[in-house]
Amino acid sequence: MIPLPRARTPIACEAADKPDIKVVRVQTAQPLGNDPGAITVSYCSVQDDVVVMRDEDGRPTGKRQKLVVGEGWPGDSPARLS
């Protein structure tokens, strides 16, 4: 039997610095008959109450929007929206 390699000590990584990226799916066409409809997929994160749009690799696209309580539905908060 061949011995398995020993596990290495985990190296501290920058995971804490990486944002929690959300996937946003928006329906752009309703299903009708044999047509399944259509969606578009976007990616974003929220940092310091700012929505940052990202590409599929997680890189910022440059589009940002400040979340302001009261500009959405009653009771909305940046944490809930993210």
SULFEN-V162274 format. One line per field, one symbol per residue. burial: b if it has 9 or more other ideal C-beta (glycine too) atoms within 8 Angstrom, else e. A space follows every 10 residues. Layout:
burial: ???
//
This chain:
burial: eeeeeeeeee eeeeeeeeee bbeeeeeeee eeeeeebeee ebbbbbeeeb bbbbeeebee eeebeebeee eeeeebebee bb
//
